[in-house]
């Protein structure tokens, strides 16, 4: 597989949880910085859904620090809301990775998430079916591949077996 072949965006992956009291401010809404932490949970679970643990990437000698973050706030999350974090890769290259996110409030009519199971893994992408829940925040983060010395690396050259495994997983799932 040539490293310059385009890799399709991944499908949406999801994880769900309830907003904890400590995540809210005096106004009773989630403090804005917590959404970045939720993005991290989303991308960690998304990568796990592809078959890779972030810890194993670091053990292989590569890291993916955030170089940029963008958030658009639509509506606040509140204490005890059932929240889903949807994440997917929109760019995967030998040099960088870009994730997209949507944080949504799920209907909780039965107290169980109305059919959504927290940590359920992959969710349908928007081209197949709309994502569940009311959109609260959307955004993206950009990352670069670094080695343990914090030097930029091309993943296809530094760890070709890892690069090929990730691109293979993305191609196998079909993307969006």
Secondary structure, DSSP 8 states (H G I E B T S, - for coil): --TTS-------EEEEEE--GGGB-TTSBB-TTHHHHHHHHHHHHHHHHTT--HHHHHHHTEEEEEEEEEEEE-S--BTT-EEEEEEEEEEE-SSEEEEEEEEEE---SSSS-TT--TT-EE---TTTS--SSEEEEEEEEEEEEEETTS-B--HHHH-HHHHHHHHHHHHHH---
